[in-house]
C-alpha cells in the first residue's frame, strides 16, 4: 500500500506536485537527470522555501528483474553522499538541508542556488583574470575544506560549479565523492574524461586529492581560455598530451612579471 502511494506521488510530481516524507512540494522545473535519478527544483507548499531535490529510485532493474549488485552499490553511494554532505558546511559548498528514505526512493534536499553554471559565465572566450582569481580562490577554498575531512570530490568540472546571484561559487554534486585514507588507495575510475587525471586514465590506483588537483588545474585553464587544455582524451593524440602534460597556452594569459610560461609539473 505504501509503495502504491509513493508511486502515485511520483506520478503527481510529473504533473506538478511532489509528495514526500517532508510534505508536498510544487515542482517548478527539472534541473537535471543522471543514471540513477533526477534533480528537480521544488517549492514547499507549507513554507514557500525552494530546494533542489535529488530523487533516486532504490531498486535498479535489469529488464524485468532487479539488479541486486547495482542496487547495493547505488545504495552505498547515496548514503555516503548524504553523510559527506552533512559534514560539509562551507559557504562555497552546496548545503544538504534534509535526507529522507522511503520504501522506493531516496530524497536529498539541497539548498537551491539561484544563479547559473560556471560554464555559462565562461562562454567561448573565458573570463577576465581578475574574476578568475575571485572564483578560483573560492573553488580552492571549497576543495581544501573537503580534503580537510578526507573527502575527495572526483568529479570537479565547470558544470559542477555554480555561481549564485551574489557572484559567489558553490561546489555541487558529490555523487562520485568518497572518503580517502593516506595509507590506502582508491581504484574506481570516475569523473568526466576531459578533467580526468593521467593516473586514472592509466588505470592506476590513487589516494584522492591529487586527482582533484589535476581537475582543478583544468578548470583554471578553461576559465581563462574558454576551451579545454587537452581536448577530448578519447582521441589518441589528445590522450598523449594528457600523459605528457603538454599544453598550448593562449596568448592572452599572463605568467607573472617575466611573462614566461611555467613548465607543467605534478605535485602529488
C-alpha positions in Angstrom: 0.0 0.0 0.0 2.8 2.4 0.9 4.6 1.6 -2.4 1.5 2.4 -4.3 1.1 5.7 -2.5 4.7 6.6 -3.3 4.4 5.6 -6.9 1.3 7.8 -7.2 3.3 10.6 -5.6 6.0 10.4 -8.2 3.4 10.4 -11.0 1.9 13.5 -9.4 5.4 15.1 -9.5 5.4 14.8 -13.3 2.1 16.8 -13.2 3.4 19.5 -10.8 3.1 18.1 -7.2 5.7 16.0 -5.4 4.6 14.3 -2.2 7.4 13.3 0.1 8.0 12.4 3.8 8.7 16.1 4.3 5.3 17.2 2.8 4.1 18.4 -0.5 6.1 20.4 -3.0 5.3 22.2 -6.1 7.6 21.1 -9.0 8.9 24.2 -10.7 11.2 22.6 -13.3 13.7 19.8 -13.9 17.3 20.7 -13.2 19.0 17.5 -14.5 18.9 13.8 -14.8 21.6 11.2 -14.2 22.0 7.4 -14.5 20.4 6.8 -11.1 17.9 9.7 -10.6 16.6 13.1 -11.3 17.1 16.6 -9.8 14.1 18.9 -9.6 13.6 22.4 -8.4 10.7 22.3 -6.0 8.9 24.7 -3.6 7.4 23.7 -0.3 3.6 24.3 -0.3 3.9 24.8 3.5 6.8 27.3 3.8 7.4 28.5 0.2 11.1 27.6 0.5 12.8 26.3 -2.6 15.1 23.2 -2.8 17.0 21.3 -5.4 15.8 17.8 -4.6 17.7 14.7 -5.9 15.2 11.8 -6.3 16.8 8.4 -6.7 15.0 5.1 -7.1 16.1 2.5 -4.5 15.9 -0.6 -6.8 17.6 -0.8 -10.2 16.0 -3.1 -12.8 17.7 -5.1 -15.5 14.9 -6.0 -17.8 12.1 -7.4 -15.7 14.3 -8.4 -12.7 16.0 -6.3 -10.1 19.8 -5.9 -10.4 20.8 -6.7 -6.8 24.5 -5.8 -7.3 24.0 -2.4 -8.9 21.2 -1.7 -6.4 23.5 -2.3 -3.4 26.3 -0.3 -5.0 24.0 2.6 -5.6 22.6 2.5 -2.1 26.1 2.7 -0.7 26.9 5.7 -2.8 23.7 7.6 -1.9 24.1 7.0 1.8 27.8 8.0 1.5 26.9 11.2 -0.4 24.3 12.1 2.3 26.8 11.5 5.1 29.5 13.6 3.4 27.1 16.4 2.6 26.1 16.6 6.3 29.8 17.0 7.3 30.5 19.8 4.7 29.2 23.1 6.0 31.1 25.7 3.9 29.9 28.9 2.2 31.2 27.7 -1.2 29.7 24.2 -1.0 26.0 23.5 -1.6 24.3 22.6 1.6 22.2 19.4 2.2 19.1 20.5 4.0 17.4 17.1 4.5 17.7 13.5 3.6 14.7 11.1 3.6 14.3 7.5 2.6 11.0 5.7 1.7 10.4 2.1 0.6 11.1 3.0 -3.0 13.1 6.2 -3.2 15.8 8.4 -1.7 15.3 12.2 -1.4 18.2 14.5 -0.9 17.0 18.1 -0.4 19.8 20.5 -1.3 19.7 24.3 -1.0 18.6 25.9 -4.2 21.3 28.1 -5.7 19.7 30.9 -7.7 22.3 31.6 -10.4 24.0 29.7 -13.2 26.7 27.2 -14.0 30.2 28.5 -14.2 30.2 27.2 -17.8 27.7 29.8 -18.7 29.9 32.6 -17.2 32.9 31.4 -19.2 31.3 31.1 -22.6 33.7 30.7 -25.6 36.3 33.4 -24.6 36.9 32.8 -20.9 36.6 35.4 -18.2 38.9 38.2 -17.0 41.8 37.2 -14.9 40.6 39.3 -12.0 37.3 37.5 -12.0 39.2 34.2 -12.4 41.2 35.0 -9.2 37.9 35.6 -7.3 36.2 32.4 -8.5 39.3 30.2 -8.3 40.1 31.3 -4.7 36.6 30.2 -3.7 36.8 26.9 -5.6 40.2 26.1 -3.9 38.7 27.0 -0.5 35.8 24.6 -1.0 38.0 21.8 -2.2 40.6 22.3 0.5 37.7 22.1 3.0 36.6 18.8 1.5 40.2 17.5 1.8 40.4 18.6 5.4 37.6 16.0 6.1 39.4 13.4 3.9 36.8 13.7 1.2 37.8 13.6 -2.5 35.2 15.0 -4.9 36.4 13.1 -8.0 34.2 15.0 -10.5 35.5 18.6 -10.5 34.4 20.3 -13.7 32.9 23.6 -14.7 29.4 22.0 -14.9 29.6 21.1 -11.2 30.4 24.6 -10.1 27.6 27.2 -9.7 27.7 30.9 -9.5 25.0 32.5 -7.3 23.3 35.9 -7.7 25.9 37.4 -5.4 28.7 36.2 -7.7 29.9 33.5 -5.3 30.9 30.0 -6.1 29.0 26.9 -5.0 30.6 23.4 -5.5 27.9 20.8 -6.2 27.3 17.1 -7.0 29.1 14.8 -4.5 27.6 11.7 -6.2 31.1 10.3 -7.1 32.8 11.6 -3.9 34.5 9.3 -1.5 36.4 9.2 1.8 40.1 8.6 1.4 43.0 7.5 3.6 46.6 8.5 3.1 47.6 4.9 3.8 45.3 3.3 1.3 44.3 3.8 -2.3 41.1 4.1 -4.4 40.7 2.2 -7.7 37.4 3.4 -9.1 37.8 5.2 -12.4 35.3 8.0 -12.4 34.8 11.6 -13.3 34.4 13.5 -16.6 37.0 12.4 -19.3 38.4 15.9 -20.2 39.1 16.6 -16.5 40.4 13.1 -15.6 43.9 12.8 -14.2 46.6 10.7 -16.1 46.8 8.0 -13.3 43.1 7.3 -13.6 43.4 7.1 -17.4 46.2 4.6 -17.0 44.1 2.5 -14.7 46.4 3.2 -11.7 45.3 3.4 -8.0 45.3 6.8 -6.4 44.8 8.4 -3.0 42.2 11.1 -3.9 43.4 14.7 -3.5 45.8 14.5 -6.4 43.1 13.7 -9.0 41.0 16.6 -7.7 44.0 19.0 -8.1 44.5 17.9 -11.7 40.8 18.6 -12.4 41.2 21.9 -10.6 44.0 22.8 -13.0 41.8 22.0 -16.0 39.1 24.2 -14.6 41.5 27.1 -14.1 42.7 26.7 -17.7 39.1 26.7 -19.1 38.2 29.7 -17.0 40.9 31.8 -18.6 40.9 30.4 -22.1 37.3 29.3 -22.7 38.4 25.9 -24.0 39.8 22.6 -22.7 43.6 22.3 -22.4 43.9 18.7 -23.8 40.7 18.5 -25.9 38.9 15.1 -25.9 41.2 12.5 -24.2 39.4 9.7 -26.0 41.4 10.6 -29.1 44.9 9.1 -29.1 46.7 12.3 -29.9 45.0 14.2 -27.1 45.5 11.3 -24.7 49.2 11.6 -25.3 49.1 15.3 -24.4 47.4 14.5 -21.1 50.1 11.9 -20.3 52.9 14.3 -21.0 51.3 17.4 -19.7 51.8 19.3 -23.0 49.6 22.4 -23.1 49.5 25.2 -25.6 48.7 28.4 -23.7 46.6 31.1 -25.3 48.4 34.4 -25.9 46.2 36.4 -23.6 47.3 34.5 -20.4 49.8 36.3 -18.2 52.5 34.4 -16.3 53.8 36.9 -13.9 56.4 39.6 -14.3 58.7 37.7 -16.7 55.7 36.7 -18.9 57.1 33.2 -19.4 55.1 30.1 -19.1 56.0 27.8 -16.2 56.6 24.2 -17.3 53.7 21.9 -16.3 54.5 19.9 -13.2 52.7 17.5 -10.9 52.8 17.7 -7.1 51.2 14.5 -5.8 
